[in-house]
Amino acid sequence: MSFLKRSLMAVLITAVFSVFLQSCSEDDPVTPQSPHFSADGLMILNESFSDTILYVFQGVFKPGFDTLKVPYGTISPHWQVFFLNSSGVRMDPPSGSDYSSDYVSGNSAIAQVYLDDPVNEKWAFHLRGITVGNTTLVIKILHVDHADFTTPPIPVTVDPNIIGEAVGMKISFEKDNELIYRDSSGIITGPGFMVNAGDTTEHAVVQFYDKSGSLFTPPYPAYNLNGVFQNAGICGFINEAPDEPFVIRINGISAGNTTLIIDLLEGSKAVYNSSSVPVNISP
């Protein structure tokens, strides 16, 4: 081989070796990525971790825990995501900054994903029921630019006969929508009820706020109202159901001031208790 050819070959080898070193350097950054998160399944629990909502292991759903049931017109309760190892033992979600959650609704016109805090609570979520029907949800563990774990499509049913979590309440007059009382995110507004002794208020509509601040009305008769006065001797509570569910009136008996607690009932069980609504009975 001539000197010229040997020189050209040496230059070529040096150039290829330099590119190789640069590529290796880019693939091995100074701060290494966190290790792959290995999961063989997923389970979803309620907010208090007392009930299992959904369970899927190695692609197979557990009977009775195979569908997410979502209220129509509001959001579901707060759901917590955990993962399962190869033995089916529950694991906490990955916490490194390289990991993120991904929730993909099969049809966002039927159900949409809602996160209270996408940064600090990325493994807790709600589903909002937009239209009555069926769709799916896929949950992924994203690790930088790829998925470490992907669920099979999780069946989702939006059901008009269940409700989301009531966390606030609004009362307004049916005739003109005049505000009587509102408790939204702990902020209280409205004068409360005012009526003369011997008279009865106009019809008042009771609605509830979910955690995203949206108003909803639960289905009747699965859900109903009950009213409890601090002093029941000066006024009475009239529930207009079944003719007008979630519509109430207050009748004045004698002059005085009291407060009203409204309970949202599922059967005989109270699933929400309002804050105190002022009631003033004039002479």
Secondary structure, DSSP 8 states (H G I E B T S, - for coil): --HHHHHHHHHHHHHHHHHHHHHHHHHS-SS--------SEEEEEETTS-SEEEEEETTEE-TTSS-EEEEBTSB---EEEEEE-TTS-EE----STTEEEEEEES-TTTEEEE-S-TTT-TTEEEEEE-SSEEEEEEEEEEETTEEEEE---EEEEEETT------EEEEEETTT--EEEEEETTEEES--EEEEBT-B---EEEEEE-TTS-EE---TTTEEEEEEESSTTSEEEEE-TTTSTTEEEEEE-SSEEEEEEEEEEETTEEEEE---EEEEEE-
